[in-house]
Amino acid sequence: MASQNIFLACMYLALNFSVYKYAAAGSTEIFDENPNWKMAVEKISQLEKLVKEQDKRISALEKGPTESELRSLTEELQNQSDRIVRLEARILKLEDPSEDETNELANQESSVQVSELIGKTLNSRQDFPQKKRLLLQPTTLPIEKVAFYAYFSSDMPTSGAAHHILNFETVITNVGNAYFPHSGTFIAPRSGIYVFTWTIRQQGNNYHTTELLVNNKVVNSMHLNPASTIDGSGTGTAVVQINERDDVFVRTGSSHNYGSIISSGFGRSSFAGWILS
């Protein structure tokens, strides 16, 4: 770059010197009509433009980053490279557990075994002053409450029909809303052990056989016939394990049914049930 600038400067001086010498020689030629003169002027103009362009390029280079800036950029690049190496090393360590971590796990397992051995030793001592539970009592979830009770508000005629479902329509208790009085059916909201009981009142010539069914399977039955001499009630009970959505209801039996099921203020015919666990 420097040699090119020197060359252009020399050419510029040589052309100026030639023009000056030509003029000093007392030439009577008209400059404007001399082709050599015109060519020299054009060359000078071109050289001036080249010199200006070179000056601009030199200025641009002088405005570029200094040596200290380049050194700072180099150091920053080196720091970034070192950081990348450290991150890669950490990733490899996470993917492949080191020997220290393996030893730590082994120590933890040994501690657990020692704790179990101490617990067994304490439990086996006969002279321990008081027997205490070393473990916390297991937490039991509260049982979702489910219970219902309903009865007939008045006598229920059955016309001696077999398998007539008894829909006890007057509801007193229905925790969980699982008993449906219009159909006389209880539908289990959750699985568990339930208790079901039903009471049938009879008098005069009325008599009935009644059954408790779970999913159309008879789990208990009862027959009451006062023989026109007594006014009394009979009660049946069953404890059953049922699943969620199982249905439970009371119906008349296949035979030995006559008249109405009695229910009044002197004695109710009713149906009830609740969950145990």
C-alpha distance (Angstrom), angle and dihedral (degrees) to the residues before:
residue distance angle dihedral
M1 . . .
A2 3.83 . .
S3 3.83 93.4 .
Q4 3.80 90.6 51.1
N5 3.80 91.0 52.6
I6 3.81 91.1 49.3
F7 3.79 90.5 50.0
L8 3.81 92.3 51.6
A9 3.79 91.7 48.1
C10 3.81 91.5 51.3
M11 3.78 91.8 50.1
Y12 3.78 90.2 49.6
L13 3.83 92.4 51.9
A14 3.80 92.9 45.0
L15 3.79 93.0 53.6
N16 3.79 92.2 46.6
F17 3.78 90.1 49.4
S18 3.81 91.8 49.9
V19 3.76 92.1 51.0
Y20 3.78 91.7 48.0
K21 3.79 91.3 48.5
Y22 3.73 91.8 48.5
A23 3.77 91.8 51.7
A24 3.81 93.1 45.6
A25 3.75 92.2 54.4
G26 3.77 88.1 73.0
S27 3.74 95.1 -116.8
T28 3.75 111.7 179.6
E29 3.78 94.1 -154.4
I30 3.74 116.0 120.6
F31 3.80 108.7 -113.4
D32 3.73 95.7 -142.4
E33 3.82 91.8 54.9
N34 3.82 95.5 45.9
P35 3.83 110.7 95.9
N36 3.81 92.9 -159.4
W37 3.78 90.1 55.2
K38 3.81 92.0 50.2
M39 3.80 90.8 49.6
A40 3.79 91.1 50.4
V41 3.80 91.8 50.5
E42 3.82 91.1 50.5
K43 3.81 91.3 49.8
I44 3.79 90.4 50.5
S45 3.81 90.3 51.0
Q46 3.80 92.0 49.7
L47 3.79 91.3 48.5
E48 3.79 90.7 50.7
K49 3.81 89.8 54.2
L50 3.80 91.5 48.8
V51 3.80 91.1 49.8
K52 3.82 90.6 51.8
E53 3.80 91.6 49.5
Q54 3.79 90.6 49.6
D55 3.81 90.3 49.9
K56 3.81 90.0 53.1
R57 3.80 92.6 50.1
I58 3.81 91.5 47.8
S59 3.81 90.4 50.9
A60 3.80 91.0 49.8
L61 3.79 91.2 50.9
E62 3.80 91.2 48.3
K63 3.84 89.2 54.3
G64 3.85 91.7 55.0
P65 3.82 123.8 103.1
T66 3.76 116.4 -56.9
E67 3.76 124.6 -128.1
S68 3.82 91.9 -99.6
E69 3.80 91.2 51.8
L70 3.79 90.8 50.7
R71 3.79 89.6 49.9
S72 3.83 90.8 51.1
L73 3.80 91.9 49.8
T74 3.79 90.2 49.1
E75 3.81 91.7 51.9
E76 3.81 91.9 48.6
L77 3.79 90.7 50.2
Q78 3.80 90.0 50.9
N79 3.81 91.1 50.2
Q80 3.80 91.0 51.3
S81 3.79 90.2 49.8
D82 3.83 91.4 50.8
R83 3.81 90.6 49.2
I84 3.81 91.2 52.2
V85 3.81 89.9 52.0
R86 3.83 91.1 51.4
L87 3.81 92.2 48.7
E88 3.80 91.5 50.4
A89 3.80 89.4 51.3
R90 3.82 91.1 51.9
I91 3.81 91.4 49.8
L92 3.79 91.3 52.2
K93 3.80 89.5 49.3
L94 3.80 92.1 52.8
E95 3.80 92.9 47.8
D96 3.82 93.0 48.9
P97 3.86 113.8 38.1
S98 3.75 111.1 -133.0
E99 3.75 126.7 -124.3
D100 3.82 90.7 -102.2
E101 3.78 91.7 59.2
T102 3.81 91.0 47.9
N103 3.80 90.1 52.1
E104 3.80 90.6 48.6
L105 3.81 91.2 54.1
A106 3.78 90.4 48.9
N107 3.82 90.2 51.2
Q108 3.80 90.5 51.0
E109 3.81 91.1 51.9
S110 3.79 89.9 49.4
S111 3.81 90.6 51.2
V112 3.79 90.7 52.2
Q113 3.81 91.3 50.7
V114 3.81 91.1 49.6
S115 3.81 91.0 49.6
E116 3.81 91.1 51.0
L117 3.80 90.7 49.5
I118 3.81 91.7 51.1
G119 3.80 90.5 49.2
K120 3.81 92.2 52.1
T121 3.81 90.9 48.4
L122 3.80 92.7 52.1
N123 3.80 91.8 47.9
S124 3.81 92.1 50.7
R125 3.82 96.1 53.9
Q126 3.81 110.7 109.5
D127 3.81 96.7 -166.1
F128 3.78 94.5 57.3
P129 3.85 104.4 134.0
Q130 3.77 96.5 -136.0
K131 3.77 132.7 14.7
K132 3.76 107.9 -125.3
R133 3.73 131.5 171.3
L134 3.78 111.3 -110.5
L135 3.77 91.8 -166.1
L136 3.76 126.7 68.3
Q137 3.76 116.6 -103.4
P138 3.80 110.7 -98.5
T139 3.76 113.2 -103.2
T140 3.78 112.4 -119.6
L141 3.75 120.7 -157.4
P142 3.80 115.0 -123.7
I143 3.78 113.7 -102.1
E144 3.76 114.0 -112.1
K145 3.79 104.9 -115.3
V146 3.79 115.4 -115.8
A147 3.81 122.6 170.0
F148 3.80 139.6 137.2
Y149 3.79 140.5 -179.6
A150 3.83 127.5 -175.5
Y151 3.81 137.6 159.7
F152 3.80 143.3 -175.8
S153 3.79 112.1 -89.0
S154 3.83 90.1 -152.2
D155 3.80 141.2 1.1
M156 3.80 113.3 -48.5
P157 3.83 114.5 -143.2
T158 3.80 113.6 -149.8
S159 3.83 99.0 173.7
G160 3.79 86.7 -137.2
A161 3.82 90.6 -71.7
A162 3.80 118.2 165.1
H163 3.81 120.3 -125.5
H164 3.80 93.0 10.0
I165 3.83 109.2 163.8
L166 3.80 112.2 -129.4
N167 3.79 110.0 -135.8
F168 3.79 105.5 -163.3
E169 3.80 96.7 -155.4
T170 3.82 104.2 -173.5
V171 3.82 106.8 81.0
I172 3.81 118.3 -161.7
T173 3.81 100.0 166.1
N174 3.81 128.5 19.9
V175 3.80 109.6 159.7
G176 3.78 107.2 177.1
N177 3.83 92.4 17.9
A178 3.80 90.8 -110.7
Y179 3.82 97.9 133.1
F180 3.82 117.4 82.7
P181 3.83 111.2 -160.7
H182 3.81 96.4 -167.2
S183 3.80 90.8 63.3
G184 3.82 97.9 24.4
T185 3.82 89.2 -128.4
F186 3.81 131.2 135.2
I187 3.83 115.0 -153.1
A188 3.81 113.6 -163.0
P189 3.83 111.5 -121.1
R190 3.82 90.6 -161.3
S191 3.77 139.9 9.3
G192 3.80 118.8 -93.5
I193 3.79 147.8 99.0
Y194 3.81 113.1 -54.0
V195 3.81 136.4 -174.0
F196 3.82 118.8 -142.8
T197 3.79 127.1 -174.8
W198 3.79 133.7 174.0
T199 3.80 132.7 -174.0
I200 3.82 126.0 -155.0
R201 3.81 122.9 -166.8
Q202 3.84 120.9 -156.3
Q203 3.80 135.9 177.3
G204 3.79 139.4 167.5
N205 3.78 115.2 1.5
N206 3.83 94.6 -18.5
Y207 3.80 118.9 111.9
H208 3.81 134.4 160.7
T209 3.76 144.3 177.9
T210 3.82 112.1 -140.2
E211 3.81 131.3 -170.2
L212 3.81 136.7 -160.9
L213 3.82 112.7 -139.2
V214 3.81 132.6 -167.7
N215 3.79 112.1 -166.7
N216 3.82 89.8 -15.9
K217 3.82 91.3 -53.3
V218 3.82 117.6 120.7
V219 3.82 110.0 -125.4
N220 3.83 98.1 169.6
S221 3.82 139.9 0.8
M222 3.80 140.2 -169.0
H223 3.84 137.6 -166.1
L224 3.81 126.0 -158.2
N225 3.82 125.3 -176.4
P226 3.84 116.9 167.7
A227 3.83 91.0 -170.7
S228 3.80 91.5 -139.2
T229 3.79 91.2 -70.1
I230 3.81 107.7 84.7
D231 3.81 141.8 38.7
G232 3.77 106.9 -144.1
S233 3.80 148.6 133.5
G234 3.78 136.9 -123.5
T235 3.81 127.7 -155.8
G236 3.81 131.1 -155.8
T237 3.83 125.7 -166.1
A238 3.82 135.4 -171.4
V239 3.81 134.9 -179.9
V240 3.79 110.3 -154.7
Q241 3.80 141.0 170.7
I242 3.79 108.0 -129.3
N243 3.77 135.8 173.9
E244 3.75 130.9 -127.7
R245 3.83 112.6 -74.7
D246 3.83 93.2 18.5
D247 3.83 111.6 140.5
V248 3.80 126.2 -135.3
F249 3.82 127.9 -169.8
V250 3.82 144.4 148.9
R251 3.79 122.8 -118.2
T252 3.81 139.6 168.0
G253 3.78 117.7 -90.1
S254 3.78 127.2 -107.5
S255 3.85 92.1 -97.4
H256 3.83 145.3 3.3
N257 3.79 95.7 60.9
Y258 3.79 125.4 137.5
G259 3.80 138.5 158.0
S260 3.80 123.2 -16.9
I261 3.77 138.6 -31.0
I262 3.82 105.7 -116.6
S263 3.83 122.1 -130.9
S264 3.81 127.6 161.8
G265 3.76 143.2 125.2
F266 3.81 89.1 -69.6
G267 3.80 92.3 59.0
R268 3.81 135.6 -10.9
S269 3.77 132.0 -139.7
S270 3.81 103.7 -141.4
F271 3.81 148.6 167.7
A272 3.83 126.4 -146.9
G273 3.79 141.1 166.8
W274 3.80 142.9 169.0
I275 3.78 141.2 178.5
L276 3.80 122.4 -102.8
S277 3.80 100.8 -175.0
